[in-house]
Every structure is written in C-alpha cells, then in structure tokens.
Amino acid sequence: MRGTRVRSTAAILVTAGAISAATVGISAGGMSVAAAKPANLTGPTSISPNAVVLRPEAIHIGGAASGPYTTAECKRILRISCYAPGQVRQAYNLWPLYRKGITGKGQTIVIVDSFGSPTIKKDLAVFDTTFNLAAPPSFTVIQPAGVVPAYQASSDREGWAGETTLDVEYAHAMAPEAAILLVETPTSENEGTTGFPQIVTAEEYVINNALGGVISQSFSATEQTFPTAQSLLNLRAAYLDAAASGVTVLAASGDSGAADVQFNATTYYNYAVTSWPDSDPVVTGIGGTQLHLNAAGNRTSPDTVWNDTYDPAAQSFVGGNAGPSPLAGGGGKSVIFERPPFQNAVAKVVGEHRGVPDVSMSAACNGAVDTYQSFPGQSTGWYPTCGTSEATPLFAGVIALADQLAGHPLGVINPALYALSASRAAGIVDITKGNNTVSWVVGTKLQTVTGYQALKGYDLASGVGTVNAAKFVPELVAESLP
C-alpha cells in the first residue's frame, strides 16, 4: 500500500493571528483565530469531496482476559508492559492533589464519541469495583445530535464502543470525583452530509448549555483528506464557541506517527502529515509517551516518545505480525493553520506553521492500560488498550483537577501551557528521547516516513513534554489567571 504524494501544500495556511472581527475572528486566551479563504488541498490522489474519515485512536492488544493483567503478567504472557489505574496515578503524581481534596469534585468531563457503548455504565462499574474506585458522582449519557441506532455488532460499532470504554474509564480514574458526561453521536464520523457535523451539533449543545468545562475527543482526520481548507474551517464552529465560552477542548494527535492514513483509512501518506482537530489553535493536541514503570507505578527510566513501530512484541499483539507498521504518536506541522502567537517562542521548531502536539501523556502499546468491556461482538473481559485515545482522557482528568482548583473552567490553555514550558516550570516534564518516524512494508519494499526527534524543550514528537500533576495543576491555574 503506497500513499501518493499530493502537490506542495506549504502555502495552504490559515492565519491564526489578529484579524478583523468581520472575518469571524474571536478572542481566545490572548490570541485571535479566524476562518479564511478556501485553499485546495487536492492533488493526484483520489479523495472524495464530501467525506473525510475520522477514526477512533484506541488500540486493543491481544484478547480478553478474565481479570486485569498485572505488569508482570503482561511481560510474561504478552511480552509488553501494561498498567492499572493506580500505577498511572502514581506516575503522574496525583496523590498529593487527592490528599488536598483536588479530585475533580464539582467538575464535569465531557467525552464525545460516535455511537458510544451499550454497556458502558455496567463496564465502568466493574472497572471501579475491581480497582477500588468510587463511582463518579454522576454519569450521564446524552444524544443531542440524534438518536443512536440500536447496537448491532460490526467492526465500526465495536471500534467506537472500545473507544468509549477507554475514554470513560481513564478520565474517571484520573479525576475520580468529576462527573462524566458521555455525548454520543448517531453516525460514524464522515465529514460532509453526515458525521462530523453531528459532532459540531452535539458539542455546541454542550457548550450552549454549560454542561462541562473540558471536552475530550479521541478522534482525528488527516488534514490532507479534506478537499479544501474551507471544508475543514466550516467545521470549527464548536471549537470557536468553546474558546469564547471558556471551555477547554482536547484532541488526540493520532496513532500513525508522522505518516497518518489517507481517506480509505488503510493507505498511509508517504510523507509527513498531521491531523485535525488537534492542529486547531483553539484545541490542545495530545501526543503520546511511553511510560517505564514498576509494579508500584514508579519510573524505572524517564518517559520517552511513544513509538512501537519497531517493537515486534507490540506489533504482534496489535497487528498479528512482527511489523513494522506505523504505531506511534502523531505530530508535525499543520498545512491549514499558521503558527499561532503562543508558539512564537518555538518558531525555530515549527517555522510558520501550527505545530502539534502541545503536550503528551501515556499512549504506548508496550505500556498499555487495563480496560474492561462487555459489549456484543467481542469477548467480555479485560483488554490492554493503548493509543493517543488513552492520552487524551488522561489529560482531560488533569484539566478537571485544575478547573476545580481554579473554581472555574480554564478555557483555552495553550498560551499558559507554552508560557510554563518557556519558564521551565517544575510541572512540565521534558521528553528528550524518541521520535515518531514510522515504517511499513509495501510489497517487498520498506517505506519510511521520517518524523521528528524529541529535543530539549518543545518538539514535534512530544510537544512541551508531559506533566507532574501535583506541580502542574497549581502552576497552570496561576498562569491562567488574568
């Protein structure tokens, strides 16, 4: 499978600088973001003008188990590491916050997924009982964009149900006293007459009714799959409304490293690309790291950029063979948005483009987290699960803690995030090792897309790095004050 290069898109940039209000610009955390004239993204590839695939970024490893794997069991049976909620909490230093009562109390995490899962409330209850977690104070499911069709097992419905499981269970694990609002949409996300417009409708309902302070989105679409820049910009309404309303929006940066997939969702681009909505300047793009933990959740070595492309064990349990195949955190330079003001200090890295990700959390398949599911079509039980779909709800939980400490939602956090990085705040933990270069085999030929290397400070593989939550949460609140 060979991706076909599109024509140069270096000039296809939408300004993220200050512009006239007449061009739909709004103030968002010290920056202005606006729509602009359409720019044609179509090249020699055959791309449908009415549909862009948005895919969940959750990855199952192996089959179901009767109980959650311990780290030792994963290493012995699957030859990978896997972690339970307690280990993840320890890794991100959440316990000092919990001891001070910073648990997400009074906050609501909004999780948006196509279709949802028919068994998610029961599955979360099993997850909580197994790991001695209290149930969230409330767990509400709404369908503001239309009634979700009755569940019938299929690869699409099972994929989104698995995505929903991961999102809900690990957002709750990070912020145990935050309410969970699961927003289900009635179609699989295909931009055009169906799909992403339903997400816009659903999220605008949440924002207009002030139903939550942070929105977690574990899906993305490669920017080049949109037929024009304007077709993407026409879908930004919810994000602009969120920014104006002080709601934080997060989005996964993808699981295919620097490559990412074309419209058919199977053929990779053979040059570096990135995805949206994580590339949107009013959205915080969440990349992936690999944790290296012992049974107690303490680090045995510093976090590295998530890249399982060349890990035969992770490849075997994700794809059934030793690979290589793209399996890494997304990151790169947008062809839609210019460098926003909050990235001016990292202009040497991003150039004139919006760079992603902004920050990274655990996502590696060799370092997956235990999830429980029981929806039809797949065996009931425990699955090690990974991807930037894990990283995004993890960070949503951190934001819920910060919102509680602040006493209100923080809104667009990107300016504060980069200011903290520039000042070398203790809560920002730099990632200095790894890259998101990926390879795969086309016939008998190895295809490689060279990605980006972790650097000191900001880079296009890990963003500003990851976080020490006990220090990051109060720093983010302080930096976000007027």
Disulfide bonds with the S-S distance in Angstrom:
Cys74-Cys82 1.89
Cys365-Cys386 2.13
